[in-house]
Amino acid sequence: MGLLKKLAGQTAVYGISTIGARLLNYLLVPYLTRVMTDAEYGVVTDIYAFIPFALVVLTLGMESGYFRFAGQASSEEEKRRTFATAWGAVTLAASLFLVGMLLFCRPIAAATGYAAHPAYIGLTAWIVFFDVVTAIPFARLREQGRARTFVALKLLNVLINVPLCVFFYSLLPRLAVGGGFWSTLFDPSFGAGYYLVSNLVASAVMLPLLLPFTDRVRPRIDRAMAKKLLLYSLPLLVSGIAGTANEFLDRQMIKYLLPDDIAMGRLGIYGAAVKLSVIMVLFTQMYRYAAEPFFLARFKKDDFVRTNAEALKYYWIVSVLIFLGITLFTDLFALILGRDFREGVYLLPVMLGACILSGVVLNLSFWYKQSGQTKFAIWVTGSGLVVTIVFNLLLVPRIGIAGAAWARLLCEGVMVVVSYALNRKYCPTPYDLPRMAEYLLLGAVLYGLSFATQLCSPVLHYALNALLVGVFLLYAIQRERMWTMFRIKIG
C-alpha cells in the first residue's frame, strides 16, 4: 500500500496542476468552435492528428528508454550521459525533419490538400521541431520528481497560447480595419494558420526556459549509450507509430473516405466531440506522467506485480466514475461547443470508453517496459492497427463519424485482450478482474437508470444524476476502504 500511496501522490500532483493547465487550453474549444467554421476547425483537427504522429516518430521511443536507464543508473554521471545521449538523438532527428519539411514544403502542402496554404506545413514543422527538442528535458523533470516545475512550464505554454489565439481571431481583425501596420498582419484567408502561429510561439518559448534545468548537460551522443537506448527503444518506436496511428488515423479516414464536399466539416464536428472527453483524457495523461517513471525505475518483481495490479484497479474505479460524471451530464458538456458542432455529442460514451481502455493498455504495458521485453509492444499496437484500418474502412463510408468512433473503441478493446494474454503468459499479475467487473456492472446499471431521469424536470434530472454518481463513489470508497487514501501526502 505504501508504494501505491506514493504513486497516487505523484498522480495527484500532476493531476491537480495538469488539470488546471489543460482546462485553460480547452477554453479554446468553446472559443474556436464559435469563431471558426466547421471546415476551418476540420483543418485544425487534421493537422493536430499529424503532429502527435511526428512526435512519436522523432522522439524515437527515447522517453521510456531514458526513464528505464536513468532509473537504473549506478551513478549520477551515468544518468547525465543517458540524458545527453537521449537528448542528442532526438535533437538530431528533429533537425533533419525540419530541414526536409522546409525544403519540400510546397509539394507536401499540395499532397495533403493545403496547396493554397504552404505556410501551414512550415509552421507545423517548426512546432514539431521545438516539441521534440524539449521532450527529453521535460522527461528529465519527471524522472527527477520535479512535478511542479514540469507543470508550471506546461501551464506557461498554455498561458501564452490562449491569449495569442484570442488576439489573432478577435482583436487583430478589428485592429486591421483601421489599416496601417495591423492590416499588414491580418489575412482573412489564413484561417487555421493563426492557431498554428500561436502554438509555435508557445512551443518555442519552452526551450530557453528548460535549459537552466538541464544542469549544463548538452545534447551529445555517446555511441555505447545510444546503442543501449536504441535497442530498448526501437520496438517502442515501432509500437508508438502504430499506437498513434490507432489514436489519430480515424481523422484521416474521415477526411478521405467521406465525400469531399462534407469531409472537412464532418472532421471538424468529430474533432470537437473528441475534445469533450477532456476530463478522461486528463486523468489518463496525469496517470501516465506519474506512472511511467514510477514503474520503470528499480523494482522487486513481487512489489511490481502487486502494485501494478492495485494501480489498475484504482485506475478503473476512477475511470468509471469519470465516465458517469460526464455521460450523465452530456447535455451540459455539449454547451462547451458552438451550436454547429453539438451534433456529435452522441458519440461521447463511445469515445470515453475508448479513453478508459487506452489507460488499461498503458497499465498493461509496464511489465514488458520494466523487464526490457519491449518487442511485445509491437504485438499489442500492431493488432490494434489492423482493427483500426479494417473497421474504419468498413464503417466510415457507411455510418460516417460514428464509424470512426466505434472503430477506435474496438481497437482499444483488442489491444486490451492481447496485452492481457501476453501478461498472463510472461508476467502473471494478480489483477482483480472480479472486482473490476463489479464496478463495471454497477456503472452500467447506474448509466441505464440515468435514462429514466430524463423524464423529470431539468433540476430534478440533474439532482438525480448527481445522486447516481454519488452512489458509485460512496460504494467504491466503502468497498475498498479508501478513507486512508484521502490522507495521502501530496508532494
N, C-alpha and C positions, 0 to 999 in steps of 0.2 A: 504493500500500500504506500510505503514511503516513496518508492520510485514513481508510482502513479501520481502521487501528490506533486512531485517535482515537475512531471510532465504537464499536469493540469495547471500548475502555477505559471509555467512558461507559456502555455497556451493562453492563459488569461491575460498575461502581459501583452502578448502580441494581439490578442483579441480586442481588448479594451481600446488599445491605441489604433490598431489597424482598422477597426470598425469606424472610428471617427474619421480617419483619413479617407477610407474608401467611400463612406457615405457622402463626404464632401464632393468627391469625384462623381458620385452618382447623381448629385444635384444637376449635373449636366444632362442627364437623361430627360427629366421633365422640361428642361430648358431647350435642348436641341430638338426634341420632338415637337416643339412649338414654333421654333424659328426655321426649321428645315422642312422640306417636303419629304415624303416617304422615300422617293428616289434618291434624294441627297443623303438621307440617313442610310440608305442602302449602300452608298459609296463608303461611308464610314464603317459600316458593318463588314463590307467586303475587304477593305484594306486592313482592318484590325483583325481579320481572320488570318491574313498573311503574316503579320508581324510576329505573333507567338510561334508560328512555324519557323520563321527565320531565326528567332531567338533560340529555339531548341537546337537547330542545326549548328549554329555558330558558337553556342556555349559548349558544344562537344560532349555533353554529359559531365562536364568538369565540376559542377556544383556538388553533385553526390560524391564524385571521386575526391574532391577536396575535403568534404566532411569526413569521409572514411579515413583517409591517410593523415589528415591533421589530427583527428580524434585518436588515432593510434600511434602518433609520432612519439618517439622516445626522448626527444629534446626540443627545445624552443627553436633551435637552428633548423631542425628538420621541418618543423611547422612552417617557418619562414620560407624555406626552399620549396615546400609544397605549394604555398600561396603564390610565390613568384612564378613558378612554372605554370600553374593553372591559369594565372592571370595573363602570362605571356602568350600562352597558346590561344586563348580566346581573343586577345587583342590582335594577334596576327590574323586570325580567321576573320575578325570584324573588319580589319583594314583591307584585306583582299576583297571582301564582299563589297565594301563601299566603293572601291575603285572600279570594280566590274559593273556595278549598278549605275554609276555616274557615266561611265564610258558608253554604255548601251542603253541609256535612259529612254531615248525615243523609240527604239524597236520594242523594248519591254512595254512601254506605255501603249503602243499600237496593239501588241499581242494580248494585253489584258483589258482592252476596251477603253483606255484612257488617252487615246491619241491626241485629244483636244487639250489634255492637261498633263503633259510630261513632267511638270513640276511635282505632281503628286508622287511620282516614282522617286525623284531625287529627295524630296522631303522624307519619304518613308525610309529610304536608305540611310539617311543621317540619323533618324530616330533609332533604327535598329543598331547602328554603329554605337551610339552612346549607351544604349541599354545593355548591349553585350559587354562593352568595355567595363561597365560598372557592376556587372553581375557578380564577379568573384569578390571584389571588395565588399559588396553587400552580403555575400555569403560568409565572409570572414567576420563581419559584425555578428551574425547569427551564431557562428561557431564559438566566438568568444563570449557569448551571452550578453552582448550589448543590445538588448532588445529595444531599449528606449531610444538609443541613438539611431538604430535602424528605422524605427517607426517615425522618429522626428524628421528624418530626411525624406521618407516617403510622404509624410504629411506636407512638408515644404513643397515637394514636387506638385502635389495637388493644389496647394495654395497659389502656386504660380500658374498652373494650367487653367484652373477655373476662371479667375478674373480675366486672363488673356482671351479666353473664349468669349466671355461676355463683352469684352471690349471690341473684338473683331466683328461679332454678329449683331450687336445692339448699338454701341457707341460710334464705331468707325463709320457706318453708313450715314449717320446723322452729321458727323463732322465733315464728311465728304461733300455733303450738299452745298456747303459754302465755298467749295472749290479750294484752290491753293494746295498746300502740302498734303493735307489729308486725302484729297481727291486722287492724288498720285498713288496712294497706298491701297485704295479701295477698287476692287474689281468685282462687280456683282456676279460675274460668271465663275469666279474662283471657288465658290461653294464650299465643299468639304475641305478645301485646301487650308482655310484659316484654322480649322481644328488641328490639322497636321502641324501648322506653324506653332500653335500654342503648345502642343505636345513636345515639339522639338526643343523649344526654349527651355521647358521644364526639365527635359531629359539631359540637355547639355549642361545645365547648372549643377547637376549632381556630381559630375566628375571632379571638378576642383574642390567641392565640399567633402568628398570622400578621401582625398589624398592625405589629409592630416591623420586619418585613422589607419593608414597602411604602414605606420611605423617605419617610414622611409624605405620600405621594400618597393622595388620597381619590377615591372614585368620583365622576366628574364627566363629563358627556357633551359632547364637542366636536363640533359638528354636522358640520364638514368631515371630521374623522377618522372619525366614526361612519358617514358615507356611504361612505367608502372601505372600512371594515371590513365593513359590511353587504353591499356589492356583491360583495366577495370571499367572505364567509362564508355568505350565504344559500343558495347552492347546496349548500354543505357541510351546512347545517342540514337542508335537504330530504333530502339523501343520508343524513345521520346518523339522521333519523327512520326512513327505510326500512331502514338498516343495523341499527339497534337492534331494529326490528320483526323483521328476519331472525333476529336472535340470540335474541330472547325471546318471539316470537309463538307458538312451539311450546308454551310453558307455558299460554297462553290456549286454544290449540286443544285441549290435553288436558283442560283444565277444562270446556270447553263441548261438546266432541264425544264425550266418554265419558259413560256413564250417571251420573246424579247420585250414586248410592249408592257409586260407586267412584272418581269423578273426583279428589277431593282426595287420597285415599290413593295413587292411581297418580301423581299430580303430585308428591307427597312423595318417592316412590321414584325418580322421574325426576330430580327436583332433587338428590337425594343422589348419584345416579350421575354427574350433571354435575360435582359437586364433586370427584369422583375424578380428573378431568382437570386438577387444580390445577397440577401442575408445568408442563404445556404452556401453560396459561393464564398462569402466572407468567412464563415465558420470553417469550411474545408481548407481555405487558404491559411487561416491562422493556426489550424491544427498542423498543417504541413510545415509551416515556418518553425514551429516548436518541435515537432516530432522527428523531422529529418536529422538534425544534428544530435538529437537525444538518442535515437535508436541506432545511429550509425557510429556512435562512439564505442569505447570498450564496454563489453557486456559479458557476464557469465551467461551461458546458454539457458540455464534454468530461470534466471532472473529475466532474461529477454523474453522467453516464450510466455511466462506468466504475466509480465507487464504488457506485452503486446496483445494478449488475449483480453485482459481487462480494459486496455485502451480502446479496443474495437467495440466492446460492449457499451462503454460510456459514449463513444462517438455515435453509436447507433441510437442510443436513447436521446441524445441532444438533437440529432438529425430528425428523428420522428417528431420531436417536439416543435422544431422549427417548421417542418412540413405542415403540421396542423396550424401553427400560428400564422402561416402565410395563406394556405388554401382556405381556411375558414373566414378569411377577410380579403379574399381576392378582389372583390369589387372596390374596396378601399385602396388596395395597392394599384389597381388599374388607373386611379386618378393621377398617379405619378406621370403617366404618359399623356401626350397630346391626344385630342379626341380621335384623330385619324389613325392612331396607332393602337387603339384599345381592342380591336377585334381579335388580336392574337392572344389575349389573356386566357382563353380557354385551354391553351397548351401548357399553362403553368404547372399543374400537377405532374404532367409527364416530365417536364424539364427538371422539376425539383427531385423527382425520383431518380433521374439520371445523375444529378449532382450528388445525391446520397450514395449511390453505388460507386461513383468516382472516388469518393473518400474511402470506401471499403477496399477498393482496388489498391489505393495508396497504402492503407494499413497492411494489406496482404503482401505488399512488395518489400517490406522492411527486412524480412528474414533473408531473402536472397541478396539484397544490397549489403546487409550486415555481414553475411558469410562470404561475400565476393562472388557468388554464383549469378552474376548479372545477365548471363545468357538467357535465363528464364524470362527476363523482361520482354525479350523479343517474342517469345511464345505467347505471352499474355496479350500484348498490344497488337501483335500480328493477327491473332484470332479476332480481335475487336475490329481491326481494319477491314477484314474480309466481310464481316457483318455490316459495317458502316457502308461500304461500297454497294454491296448487293441490295440491301434494303432501301437505301436512298434511290438507287436506280429503279427499284420496283415500286416504291411508294410515292416519291415526289411527283412524278408525272401524273399520278392518279389522284392523290389527295392533297397535293401542294405542300405547304409548310408543315402541316400536321405529319406528313410522311417523314420529314426530316427529324422532327421531334421524337417520333416513335423509333426511328432507326437509331438515334442516339441512345435511347433507353435500352433497346435490345443489345446494342454494342456493349454498354457498361455491364449489363446482366451477364453476357457471355464471358467477359473478362473476369468478373467475379467468380464464375464457375471454374474457369481454367486456373485462376490464381489459387482458389481453394483446393482444387485437385492436386496441384503441384505442392502446396503446403502439406497436405496430408501424406504425400509420398516422401518428401525430402526433409521436412522440418515440422512434424506433427505438433500443432499448437492447440491447447485446450480452449478453443473458442466456445463460449457458452451459447450455442445455437438455440437450445430450447428457450432460454431467457430472452434472446433477441427476437425469436418468433413470437413470444408472448407480447412483447412491446409492439411488434408489427401488427398483430391481431387487434390489440387494444386500439392502436392508432387507426386502423381500418374501420373498426366499429364506430369510433368517435367521428371519423370523417363521414361515414354513412349517416349518422344521426344528424350531422350538421345540415343535411339537405332538408330535413323536416323543419328546421328553424326558419327556413326561407318563407314559410307561410305566415310567420309572425310579423309584427311591426318592425321597422328598422332598429329601433332602440332595443327591443326585446331580442331580436335576431342576433345583434352583436353581443348582448349580455349573455345569452345562452351559449353562443360560440366561445366566448371568453371562459365561461364555466367549463365547457368541454376541454379546452386547452388546460385549464387549471386541474381538472380531474387527472389528466395524463401526468402532469408534473408532480402532483402530490402522490400519485400511485408510484411513480418511479423513485421519488425520494424515500418513501416508506419501504418499498420493495428492496432497495439497495442500501438502506440505512445510510443515506448520504449526508446526514446532518453534519458529520465531522468534516466533510469535503468543503463546507462553506467557511471553514476556519483556515483554509489554505493561506499561507503567507505569500503575498504577491511580491515578486521582486526578482 
